[in-house]
């Protein structure tokens, strides 16, 4: 993966914090939304596309389709809806840093980093990635509190 690209897990995918915070901070040229459901839902794609400035290209793919984009994408924000989908997509690729930004609290998500909640299984996945040399951060907005696993 190119150093100019950024991986973020955010259940909301494209929304205000991403458009007005992360896009400006990262200065990306493209967004790759990685989610099984959204990749097949043209209406949701159109809604997300409307929120993004016209000069930024947006792609919608399933996790198994983003491999080439991960390796070749330059100045690209990769948005994953879940830790599971992100883990599956990056398994065979060199990734340095993963940002976890919004994972909502549920009954199974008992670990909390500020307002970001993860389950035991998600923590195990992230810990395995950390042990493989990746830096795992929890941060909602650029300049906000940042926690490192």
LUMVEX-98734 format. One record per residue: residue in three letters; residue number from 1; x negated, y negated, z negated of N, C-alpha, C in turn. Coordinates in steps of 0.1 Angstrom, whole numbers, plus 5000, padded with zeros to 4 digits. Layout:
<pts>
(pt "ALA" NUM (X Y Z) (X Y Z) (X Y Z))
...
</pts>
This chain:
<pts>
(pt "UNK" 1 (4992 5012 5000) (5000 5000 5000) (4991 4988 5000))
(pt "UNK" 2 (4995 4978 5008) (4987 4965 5009) (4989 4957 4996))
(pt "UNK" 3 (4978 4951 4992) (4978 4943 4979) (4988 4932 4979))
(pt "UNK" 4 (4992 4927 4991) (5001 4916 4992) (5015 4920 4990))
(pt "UNK" 5 (5018 4933 4989) (5031 4938 4987) (5034 4940 4972))
(pt "UNK" 6 (5047 4942 4968) (5051 4942 4954) (5062 4952 4953))
(pt "UNK" 7 (5062 4961 4943) (5072 4970 4940) (5080 4966 4928))
(pt "UNK" 8 (5093 4966 4929) (5102 4961 4918) (5114 4971 4917))
(pt "UNK" 9 (5117 4975 4905) (5129 4983 4902) (5139 4973 4896))
(pt "UNK" 10 (5150 4971 4903) (5160 4962 4899) (5174 4967 4903))
(pt "UNK" 11 (5182 4972 4894) (5195 4978 4898) (5204 4968 4906))
(pt "UNK" 12 (5202 4955 4905) (5210 4946 4912) (5205 4943 4926))
(pt "UNK" 13 (5193 4948 4929) (5187 4946 4942) (5185 4932 4945))
(pt "UNK" 14 (5192 4926 4956) (5190 4912 4959) (5201 4904 4952))
(pt "UNK" 15 (5196 4894 4944) (5204 4886 4936) (5196 4873 4933))
(pt "UNK" 16 (5202 4864 4925) (5196 4851 4923) (5182 4851 4918))
(pt "UNK" 17 (5179 4859 4908) (5165 4859 4903) (5155 4864 4913))
(pt "UNK" 18 (5159 4873 4922) (5150 4878 4932) (5148 4867 4943))
(pt "UNK" 19 (5159 4861 4947) (5159 4851 4958) (5152 4838 4953))
(pt "UNK" 20 (5156 4833 4942) (5150 4820 4938) (5138 4821 4929))
(pt "UNK" 21 (5135 4833 4924) (5123 4835 4915) (5112 4843 4922))
(pt "UNK" 22 (5115 4855 4925) (5105 4864 4930) (5100 4861 4944))
(pt "UNK" 23 (5110 4858 4953) (5106 4855 4967) (5097 4842 4967))
(pt "UNK" 24 (5100 4832 4960) (5091 4820 4960) (5078 4823 4953))
(pt "UNK" 25 (5078 4831 4942) (5066 4834 4935) (5056 4843 4944))
(pt "UNK" 26 (5062 4853 4950) (5054 4862 4958) (5051 4858 4972))
(pt "UNK" 27 (5059 4848 4977) (5057 4843 4991) (5057 4855 5001))
(pt "UNK" 28 (5067 4863 5000) (5068 4875 5009) (5074 4871 5022))
(pt "UNK" 29 (5072 4879 5032) (5077 4878 5046) (5089 4888 5048))
(pt "UNK" 30 (5089 4898 5040) (5100 4908 5042) (5104 4915 5029))
(pt "UNK" 31 (5116 4920 5029) (5121 4927 5017) (5125 4941 5023))
(pt "UNK" 32 (5122 4951 5016) (5127 4965 5019) (5135 4969 5007))
(pt "UNK" 33 (5148 4970 5009) (5157 4975 4999) (5158 4990 5000))
(pt "UNK" 34 (5154 4997 4990) (5153 5012 4990) (5164 5018 4981))
(pt "UNK" 35 (5175 5023 4987) (5186 5029 4980) (5194 5037 4989))
(pt "UNK" 36 (5197 5049 4984) (5205 5059 4993) (5219 5053 4997))
(pt "UNK" 37 (5226 5047 4988) (5239 5042 4991) (5239 5030 5000))
(pt "UNK" 38 (5231 5020 4996) (5230 5008 5004) (5225 5010 5018))
(pt "UNK" 39 (5216 5020 5020) (5211 5023 5033) (5222 5027 5043))
(pt "UNK" 40 (5233 5032 5037) (5244 5037 5046) (5256 5028 5046))
(pt "UNK" 41 (5256 5017 5038) (5267 5008 5037) (5265 4995 5044))
(pt "UNK" 42 (5270 4994 5056) (5267 4982 5064) (5273 4969 5058))
(pt "UNK" 43 (5285 4970 5051) (5291 4958 5045) (5282 4953 5034))
(pt "UNK" 44 (5277 4962 5025) (5268 4957 5014) (5255 4951 5020))
(pt "UNK" 45 (5250 4957 5031) (5238 4952 5037) (5240 4938 5042))
(pt "UNK" 46 (5252 4935 5048) (5255 4922 5053) (5256 4912 5041))
(pt "UNK" 47 (5262 4916 5030) (5263 4907 5018) (5249 4904 5013))
(pt "UNK" 48 (5241 4914 5011) (5227 4911 5007) (5219 4903 5016))
(pt "UNK" 49 (5221 4905 5029) (5214 4898 5039) (5217 4883 5039))
(pt "UNK" 50 (5230 4880 5035) (5234 4866 5034) (5227 4858 5023))
(pt "UNK" 51 (5223 4865 5013) (5216 4859 5002) (5202 4855 5004))
(pt "UNK" 52 (5196 4860 5015) (5181 4859 5017) (5179 4848 5028))
(pt "UNK" 53 (5169 4840 5026) (5165 4830 5036) (5163 4836 5049))
(pt "UNK" 54 (5166 4829 5060) (5166 4835 5073) (5152 4839 5078))
(pt "UNK" 55 (5141 4832 5072) (5128 4835 5077) (5122 4848 5071))
(pt "UNK" 56 (5130 4855 5062) (5125 4867 5056) (5133 4879 5062))
(pt "UNK" 57 (5126 4889 5066) (5132 4900 5072) (5136 4910 5061))
(pt "UNK" 58 (5148 4916 5063) (5153 4925 5053) (5156 4939 5060))
(pt "UNK" 59 (5150 4950 5054) (5152 4963 5058) (5160 4971 5047))
(pt "UNK" 60 (5168 4980 5051) (5176 4989 5042) (5172 5003 5045))
(pt "UNK" 61 (5166 5010 5036) (5162 5024 5039) (5165 5033 5027))
(pt "UNK" 62 (5165 5046 5030) (5166 5056 5019) (5152 5058 5014))
(pt "UNK" 63 (5150 5064 5002) (5136 5066 4997) (5127 5074 5006))
(pt "UNK" 64 (5133 5084 5012) (5124 5093 5021) (5120 5086 5034))
(pt "UNK" 65 (5126 5074 5037) (5123 5067 5049) (5113 5055 5047))
(pt "UNK" 66 (5109 5053 5035) (5101 5041 5033) (5086 5043 5032))
(pt "UNK" 67 (5082 5055 5035) (5068 5059 5034) (5059 5050 5043))
(pt "UNK" 68 (5062 5050 5056) (5054 5042 5065) (5054 5027 5061))
(pt "UNK" 69 (5066 5022 5057) (5067 5008 5053) (5058 5005 5041))
(pt "UNK" 70 (5057 5015 5031) (5049 5013 5020) (5034 5012 5024))
(pt "UNK" 71 (5030 5020 5033) (5016 5020 5038) (5012 5008 5046))
(pt "UNK" 72 (5022 5003 5054) (5019 4992 5064) (5025 4979 5060))
(pt "UNK" 73 (5034 4978 5051) (5041 4966 5048) (5031 4956 5042))
(pt "UNK" 74 (5031 4944 5048) (5022 4933 5043) (5031 4921 5038))
(pt "UNK" 75 (5028 4916 5027) (5036 4905 5021) (5051 4909 5020))
(pt "UNK" 76 (5053 4921 5014) (5066 4927 5014) (5070 4930 5000))
(pt "UNK" 77 (5083 4927 4996) (5089 4931 4984) (5097 4943 4985))
(pt "UNK" 78 (5093 4954 4979) (5101 4966 4979) (5110 4966 4967))
(pt "UNK" 79 (5123 4967 4969) (5133 4967 4958) (5139 4980 4957))
(pt "UNK" 80 (5138 4987 4946) (5144 5000 4943) (5155 4998 4933))
(pt "UNK" 81 (5166 5006 4935) (5177 5005 4926) (5175 5013 4914))
(pt "UNK" 82 (5166 5023 4915) (5164 5032 4903) (5149 5036 4902))
(pt "UNK" 83 (5145 5040 4890) (5132 5046 4888) (5130 5059 4895))
(pt "UNK" 84 (5141 5067 4895) (5141 5080 4902) (5138 5078 4917))
(pt "UNK" 85 (5145 5069 4924) (5143 5067 4938) (5129 5061 4941))
(pt "UNK" 86 (5125 5052 4932) (5111 5047 4934) (5101 5057 4932))
(pt "UNK" 87 (5102 5066 4922) (5092 5077 4919) (5091 5086 4931))
(pt "UNK" 88 (5103 5089 4937) (5103 5098 4949) (5096 5092 4961))
(pt "UNK" 89 (5099 5079 4963) (5094 5072 4975) (5079 5070 4974))
(pt "UNK" 90 (5073 5067 4962) (5059 5064 4962) (5050 5076 4959))
(pt "UNK" 91 (5055 5087 4957) (5048 5099 4953) (5035 5102 4961))
(pt "UNK" 92 (5035 5100 4973) (5024 5103 4982) (5016 5091 4986))
(pt "UNK" 93 (5018 5080 4979) (5012 5067 4984) (5004 5060 4973))
(pt "UNK" 94 (4994 5053 4977) (4986 5046 4967) (4993 5033 4963))
(pt "UNK" 95 (4997 5032 4950) (5003 5021 4945) (4996 5016 4932))
(pt "UNK" 96 (4993 5003 4931) (4986 4998 4920) (4995 4994 4908))
(pt "UNK" 97 (5006 4987 4912) (5014 4980 4902) (5029 4983 4905))
(pt "UNK" 98 (5037 4985 4894) (5051 4986 4895) (5057 4977 4885))
(pt "UNK" 99 (5067 4969 4890) (5074 4960 4881) (5088 4965 4879))
(pt "UNK" 100 (5092 4967 4866) (5106 4971 4863) (5112 4958 4858))
(pt "UNK" 101 (5123 4954 4865) (5129 4941 4862) (5143 4942 4856))
(pt "UNK" 102 (5151 4951 4861) (5165 4951 4855) (5170 4966 4856))
(pt "UNK" 103 (5171 4972 4844) (5177 4985 4843) (5186 4984 4831))
(pt "UNK" 104 (5199 4985 4834) (5210 4982 4824) (5210 4993 4813))
(pt "UNK" 105 (5214 4988 4801) (5215 4997 4790) (5227 5007 4792))
(pt "UNK" 106 (5224 5020 4789) (5235 5030 4789) (5232 5038 4777))
(pt "UNK" 107 (5241 5048 4775) (5240 5057 4763) (5226 5065 4763))
(pt "UNK" 108 (5222 5068 4775) (5209 5076 4776) (5197 5068 4776))
(pt "UNK" 109 (5198 5055 4778) (5187 5046 4778) (5184 5040 4765))
(pt "UNK" 110 (5176 5046 4757) (5173 5042 4743) (5161 5034 4741))
(pt "UNK" 111 (5152 5034 4751) (5139 5026 4750) (5142 5012 4756))
(pt "UNK" 112 (5138 5002 4749) (5140 4988 4754) (5128 4980 4754))
(pt "UNK" 113 (5126 4972 4765) (5115 4963 4767) (5122 4950 4770))
(pt "UNK" 114 (5124 4941 4759) (5132 4929 4760) (5146 4933 4764))
(pt "UNK" 115 (5151 4929 4776) (5165 4933 4780) (5165 4944 4790))
(pt "UNK" 116 (5154 4951 4791) (5152 4962 4801) (5153 4975 4794))
(pt "UNK" 117 (5162 4984 4797) (5164 4997 4790) (5160 5008 4799))
(pt "UNK" 118 (5154 5018 4793) (5151 5031 4801) (5153 5043 4792))
(pt "UNK" 119 (5155 5054 4799) (5158 5067 4792) (5145 5074 4789))
(pt "UNK" 120 (5146 5085 4782) (5134 5094 4780) (5128 5098 4793))
(pt "UNK" 121 (5137 5103 4802) (5132 5108 4815) (5125 5097 4823))
(pt "UNK" 122 (5131 5085 4823) (5125 5074 4830) (5112 5070 4824))
(pt "UNK" 123 (5111 5070 4811) (5098 5067 4804) (5088 5077 4807))
(pt "UNK" 124 (5092 5090 4808) (5082 5101 4812) (5077 5099 4826))
(pt "UNK" 125 (5086 5095 4835) (5082 5092 4849) (5072 5081 4850))
(pt "UNK" 126 (5075 5070 4843) (5066 5058 4843) (5053 5061 4836))
(pt "UNK" 127 (5053 5069 4825) (5041 5073 4818) (5032 5081 4827))
(pt "UNK" 128 (5038 5090 4835) (5030 5098 4844) (5024 5089 4855))
(pt "UNK" 129 (5031 5079 4859) (5025 5070 4869) (5014 5062 4863))
(pt "UNK" 130 (5016 5058 4851) (5005 5050 4843) (4993 5059 4842))
(pt "UNK" 131 (4995 5072 4838) (4984 5081 4837) (4977 5084 4850))
(pt "UNK" 132 (4984 5082 4861) (4978 5084 4874) (4970 5071 4879))
(pt "UNK" 133 (4970 5061 4870) (4963 5049 4873) (4971 5036 4877))
(pt "UNK" 134 (4984 5038 4877) (4992 5026 4881) (4995 5017 4869))
(pt "UNK" 135 (4996 5004 4871) (5000 4995 4860) (5015 4993 4861))
(pt "UNK" 136 (5021 4996 4849) (5036 4995 4848) (5039 4983 4840))
(pt "UNK" 137 (5047 4973 4846) (5050 4961 4838) (5066 4960 4838))
(pt "UNK" 138 (5070 4954 4827) (5084 4951 4825) (5086 4936 4825))
(pt "UNK" 139 (5092 4930 4835) (5093 4915 4835) (5106 4911 4844))
(pt "UNK" 140 (5114 4903 4838) (5126 4900 4845) (5124 4889 4856))
(pt "UNK" 141 (5117 4878 4852) (5114 4867 4862) (5099 4863 4861))
(pt "UNK" 142 (5094 4858 4872) (5081 4853 4872) (5079 4843 4861))
(pt "UNK" 143 (5068 4843 4853) (5066 4834 4842) (5073 4838 4829))
(pt "UNK" 144 (5082 4848 4830) (5089 4853 4818) (5080 4862 4810))
(pt "UNK" 145 (5086 4867 4799) (5078 4877 4791) (5075 4889 4799))
(pt "UNK" 146 (5062 4893 4798) (5058 4905 4805) (5053 4915 4795))
(pt "UNK" 147 (5058 4928 4796) (5053 4939 4788) (5047 4949 4797))
(pt "UNK" 148 (5036 4954 4792) (5029 4965 4800) (5030 4978 4792))
(pt "UNK" 149 (5033 4988 4800) (5034 5002 4794) (5020 5007 4790))
</pts>
